[in-house]
């Protein structure tokens, strides 16, 4: 086992990013990318993600289809 951390497989790493709505997440990026670019990539992913469907709970019970 290595004594010190080594770059991730194929030159990528998992990085924390801030999305435009203020939430945080982890994305895979090229190793060594500046944080501003990581956040910019996260914004691209966030805007390309389809709008989530209505989160109203589905009806339950015998009348539910």
Secondary structure in CASP SS format (residue, H / E / C, confidence):
PFRMAT SS
TARGET T0000
AUTHOR 0000-0000-0000
METHOD secondary structure of the structure
MODEL  1
X C 1.00
X C 1.00
X C 1.00
X C 1.00
X C 1.00
X C 1.00
X C 1.00
X C 1.00
X H 1.00
X H 1.00
X H 1.00
X E 1.00
X E 1.00
X E 1.00
X E 1.00
X E 1.00
X E 1.00
X E 1.00
X C 1.00
X C 1.00
X C 1.00
X C 1.00
X C 1.00
X E 1.00
X E 1.00
X E 1.00
X E 1.00
X E 1.00
X E 1.00
X E 1.00
X C 1.00
X C 1.00
X C 1.00
X C 1.00
X H 1.00
X H 1.00
X H 1.00
X H 1.00
X H 1.00
X H 1.00
X H 1.00
X H 1.00
X H 1.00
X H 1.00
X H 1.00
X H 1.00
X H 1.00
X H 1.00
X C 1.00
X C 1.00
X C 1.00
X C 1.00
X C 1.00
X C 1.00
X C 1.00
X C 1.00
X C 1.00
X C 1.00
X C 1.00
X C 1.00
X C 1.00
X C 1.00
X C 1.00
X C 1.00
X C 1.00
END
